[in-house]
Amino acid sequence: MSTVLPAAQAGFAHLHEHKKPRRALPTRTLIFAGLAYLVAAFFLLPYIEMVISALRPQNQLLDRNYLPSHFDWYNFIDIWSTGFGNNLRISLEVAGGATVLVLLVAVPAAYYTARQRFRGRNAFLLLVLVTQMFQPTAMLVGLYREFLSFNMLDSVMALILVNAGFNMAFAVWILNAYVSAIPAELEEAAFIDGSSRIGALFRITLPLALPGVVTALIFTFISAWNEFIVALTLTTSPQTEPLTVTLNSYIGQYQVDWSHLFAGSVIATIPVIILFSLIEGKVVGGLTAGSIK
Amino acid sequence: MGVLTAEQSVTTRVRRKAWSPAKLAPLLWVGPAMLLIAVVVLWPVVIMIRTAFQHISPDGFILGSAGWKNFVYLWQEPDLPGILIRTVIWVVSIVACTMLISLVLSQLFNQKFPGRRAARWALIAPWAASVMMTSIVFRWALDANNGVINVFLNDIGVLHGYNNNASDWLGRPGSAFTWMIIVAIFVSIPFSTYALLAGLQGIPSDIYEAAKVDGASPWRTYRSITLPLLRPAFIVALLINVMNVFNSFPIIWEMTRGGPGHRTSTTTTFMYQLKQSYIGESAAMSVVNFGMVVIIVLIYLRVTVWGKDEAS
């Protein structure tokens, strides 16, 4: 027995050595994981509080505690009697319209700049990059007076145009990157088969660039959906304003209609966070691509 | 012109030789985008600058030219010096804190651990949600009577009681402004962390292996390898943050409306408040803000596109 032991020990020692890095890792990993979960939970807190407040029964709204005694869906039912449905529809129209418009103008621009070198190409890309840096806030007075002179205050079309204009750059970059990555030979094969450039774009390139299209689509939709200051400036009545402006109007000078405010915020926010998670990994690329290229 | 492949330069040359409708082809593809930019981005700038030199009545009638009067009125606003100082504090403190915290967080979220995807997903919430709605939640959580932050601060013994001066965070300009800076940092961190994460993932792993072979300490590796290679991503994220924070409107608007008085306003919210009654002066403020925006854009282009040879 005793003679076997050293050998066995040596064997175990050998095993131990191999295991050491693996054993050491979990504690490190656990600390990192624990910290990361804490940070993640911290960033969710406001949205958890938003949901809890929306579900507070009326008579417990002003209670000084973290959770009410029970949850009440009343606010989510009652909010529809305030005309909220109409504002939700306007938000859908603005965000949907802006998304369609962005795709209509960004797909050809991104495709052409990725495939062709032409005079003014660099100037065009620079212009797109500059618009991406600009924000409507800085030129609000100009936007207001422009759409006033077009007689387009309170119109969904005005909001579609502004949102599309300021979000187009993102779509151009992300689509440009996807198209550039698709070999032009694939399209040339289609040309030989008698397909036109537009035919090749729709049959070959766009389907292959679909992840980019989806990213551009979701990003534009969310930005337009969340947009606040332009809508606040270009709309003047509760019948024509999108959700964000409606929610803002629940904050009165002396009183705030918290229960409707939070029910509305939950309806406006939670779907967007879920949608955003689908494109989460690709968004940074679109926001910084123009500068890194 | 950047690098042209042989094939592409041939097509360009062919096209240049014959002046034909084909020369207008680029316009067909790029034109709609240019038109949209012209209508929504460029023309409003022209109108804004013109408005700054017009005399306009509160109900919107143009009464003639104002020369530099709107700028003079703006300059004479008693609140302007405070607003300018606050704007500088606003931008510098938010961007500095955001970038520092994001450096740490990107390092943390770059580690391999189970559930990393879920943790990263939670981090995006403030980025995906409307800033306006996040600000509303914070306003509610800071409520002097029953805000959940005050409940927590009472529980841990920092505050004593409700509806008093200490719990009325948003009623005092100093503490209101501090809380709004915290909210702005909170909503800026996700994008910055993701931008730095993308930068970290772009650093080839064999460099780290080489450092390990050379026996470099983790801190030394971070300082001599990670930080320098992260620089481009860091600067891009920083400048995008400067732009966003400078133009930030919803946080201040939802939490204090710039008040009491104008004592928590920045130039952006002040411009909006002026717009309600003095549109000419508001346009003058916008022109000043826009000048700032142009400077930031020029710095951005200088360090990114123009820093490397050419746009492509």
Chai-1 contact restraints between the chains, C-beta under 6 A:
chainA,res_idxA,chainB,res_idxB,connection_type,confidence,min_distance_angstrom,max_distance_angstrom,comment,restraint_id
A,T29,B,F113,contact,1.0,0.0,6.0,A-B,restraint_1
A,F32,B,Q111,contact,1.0,0.0,6.0,A-B,restraint_2
A,F32,B,F113,contact,1.0,0.0,6.0,A-B,restraint_3
A,A33,B,F113,contact,1.0,0.0,6.0,A-B,restraint_4
A,L35,B,L108,contact,1.0,0.0,6.0,A-B,restraint_5
A,A36,B,L108,contact,1.0,0.0,6.0,A-B,restraint_6
A,A36,B,A119,contact,1.0,0.0,6.0,A-B,restraint_7
A,Y37,B,A119,contact,1.0,0.0,6.0,A-B,restraint_8
A,A40,B,A119,contact,1.0,0.0,6.0,A-B,restraint_9
A,A40,B,A122,contact,1.0,0.0,6.0,A-B,restraint_10
A,A40,B,L123,contact,1.0,0.0,6.0,A-B,restraint_11
A,F43,B,A122,contact,1.0,0.0,6.0,A-B,restraint_12
A,F43,B,L123,contact,1.0,0.0,6.0,A-B,restraint_13
A,F43,B,A125,contact,1.0,0.0,6.0,A-B,restraint_14
A,F43,B,P126,contact,1.0,0.0,6.0,A-B,restraint_15
A,L44,B,A122,contact,1.0,0.0,6.0,A-B,restraint_16
A,L44,B,A125,contact,1.0,0.0,6.0,A-B,restraint_17
A,P46,B,T134,contact,1.0,0.0,6.0,A-B,restraint_18
A,P46,B,V137,contact,1.0,0.0,6.0,A-B,restraint_19
A,Y47,B,A125,contact,1.0,0.0,6.0,A-B,restraint_20
A,E49,B,V137,contact,1.0,0.0,6.0,A-B,restraint_21
A,E49,B,V148,contact,1.0,0.0,6.0,A-B,restraint_22
A,M50,B,V137,contact,1.0,0.0,6.0,A-B,restraint_23
A,L62,B,N146,contact,1.0,0.0,6.0,A-B,restraint_24
A,R64,B,N146,contact,1.0,0.0,6.0,A-B,restraint_25
A,R64,B,V151,contact,1.0,0.0,6.0,A-B,restraint_26
A,V105,B,P32,contact,1.0,0.0,6.0,A-B,restraint_27
A,V105,B,A33,contact,1.0,0.0,6.0,A-B,restraint_28
A,V105,B,L36,contact,1.0,0.0,6.0,A-B,restraint_29
A,P108,B,W29,contact,1.0,0.0,6.0,A-B,restraint_30
A,A109,B,V30,contact,1.0,0.0,6.0,A-B,restraint_31
A,A109,B,A33,contact,1.0,0.0,6.0,A-B,restraint_32
A,Y112,B,W29,contact,1.0,0.0,6.0,A-B,restraint_33
A,Y112,B,V30,contact,1.0,0.0,6.0,A-B,restraint_34
A,R117,B,L4,contact,1.0,0.0,6.0,A-B,restraint_35
A,R117,B,Q8,contact,1.0,0.0,6.0,A-B,restraint_36
A,R117,B,T12,contact,1.0,0.0,6.0,A-B,restraint_37
A,F118,B,P26,contact,1.0,0.0,6.0,A-B,restraint_38
A,N122,B,A311,contact,1.0,0.0,6.0,A-B,restraint_39
A,F124,B,V30,contact,1.0,0.0,6.0,A-B,restraint_40
A,L125,B,A311,contact,1.0,0.0,6.0,A-B,restraint_41
A,L126,B,A311,contact,1.0,0.0,6.0,A-B,restraint_42
A,V130,B,V297,contact,1.0,0.0,6.0,A-B,restraint_43
A,T131,B,I37,contact,1.0,0.0,6.0,A-B,restraint_44
A,T131,B,V41,contact,1.0,0.0,6.0,A-B,restraint_45
A,M133,B,M243,contact,1.0,0.0,6.0,A-B,restraint_46
A,M133,B,V297,contact,1.0,0.0,6.0,A-B,restraint_47
A,M133,B,Y300,contact,1.0,0.0,6.0,A-B,restraint_48
A,Q135,B,N247,contact,1.0,0.0,6.0,A-B,restraint_49
A,T137,B,N247,contact,1.0,0.0,6.0,A-B,restraint_50
A,T137,B,F249,contact,1.0,0.0,6.0,A-B,restraint_51
A,T137,B,T268,contact,1.0,0.0,6.0,A-B,restraint_52
A,A138,B,N247,contact,1.0,0.0,6.0,A-B,restraint_53
A,A138,B,N289,contact,1.0,0.0,6.0,A-B,restraint_54
A,A138,B,F290,contact,1.0,0.0,6.0,A-B,restraint_55
A,A138,B,V293,contact,1.0,0.0,6.0,A-B,restraint_56
A,M139,B,P44,contact,1.0,0.0,6.0,A-B,restraint_57
A,M139,B,V45,contact,1.0,0.0,6.0,A-B,restraint_58
A,M139,B,M48,contact,1.0,0.0,6.0,A-B,restraint_59
A,V141,B,M48,contact,1.0,0.0,6.0,A-B,restraint_60
A,V141,B,T51,contact,1.0,0.0,6.0,A-B,restraint_61
A,V141,B,S282,contact,1.0,0.0,6.0,A-B,restraint_62
A,V141,B,A283,contact,1.0,0.0,6.0,A-B,restraint_63
A,V141,B,S286,contact,1.0,0.0,6.0,A-B,restraint_64
A,G142,B,P44,contact,1.0,0.0,6.0,A-B,restraint_65
A,G142,B,V45,contact,1.0,0.0,6.0,A-B,restraint_66
A,G142,B,I47,contact,1.0,0.0,6.0,A-B,restraint_67
A,G142,B,M48,contact,1.0,0.0,6.0,A-B,restraint_68
A,L143,B,P44,contact,1.0,0.0,6.0,A-B,restraint_69
A,R145,B,I47,contact,1.0,0.0,6.0,A-B,restraint_70
A,R145,B,T51,contact,1.0,0.0,6.0,A-B,restraint_71
A,E146,B,P44,contact,1.0,0.0,6.0,A-B,restraint_72
A,E146,B,I47,contact,1.0,0.0,6.0,A-B,restraint_73
A,L161,B,V40,contact,1.0,0.0,6.0,A-B,restraint_74
A,V162,B,V40,contact,1.0,0.0,6.0,A-B,restraint_75
A,G165,B,L36,contact,1.0,0.0,6.0,A-B,restraint_76
A,G165,B,V40,contact,1.0,0.0,6.0,A-B,restraint_77
A,G165,B,V41,contact,1.0,0.0,6.0,A-B,restraint_78
A,N226,B,S130,contact,1.0,0.0,6.0,A-B,restraint_79
A,F228,B,M132,contact,1.0,0.0,6.0,A-B,restraint_80
A,F228,B,P250,contact,1.0,0.0,6.0,A-B,restraint_81
A,I229,B,F249,contact,1.0,0.0,6.0,A-B,restraint_82
A,T244,B,M132,contact,1.0,0.0,6.0,A-B,restraint_83
A,S265,B,M133,contact,1.0,0.0,6.0,A-B,restraint_84
A,T269,B,A129,contact,1.0,0.0,6.0,A-B,restraint_85
A,T269,B,M133,contact,1.0,0.0,6.0,A-B,restraint_86
A,V272,B,A128,contact,1.0,0.0,6.0,A-B,restraint_87
A,I273,B,A125,contact,1.0,0.0,6.0,A-B,restraint_88
A,I273,B,A128,contact,1.0,0.0,6.0,A-B,restraint_89
A,I273,B,A129,contact,1.0,0.0,6.0,A-B,restraint_90
A,F276,B,I124,contact,1.0,0.0,6.0,A-B,restraint_91
A,F276,B,A128,contact,1.0,0.0,6.0,A-B,restraint_92
A,S277,B,W121,contact,1.0,0.0,6.0,A-B,restraint_93
A,E280,B,I124,contact,1.0,0.0,6.0,A-B,restraint_94
A,V284,B,Y194,contact,1.0,0.0,6.0,A-B,restraint_95
A,V284,B,A195,contact,1.0,0.0,6.0,A-B,restraint_96
A,V284,B,A198,contact,1.0,0.0,6.0,A-B,restraint_97
A,T288,B,V236,contact,1.0,0.0,6.0,A-B,restraint_98
A,S291,B,V236,contact,1.0,0.0,6.0,A-B,restraint_99
A,S291,B,T304,contact,1.0,0.0,6.0,A-B,restraint_100
A,K293,B,S312,contact,1.0,0.0,6.0,A-B,restraint_101
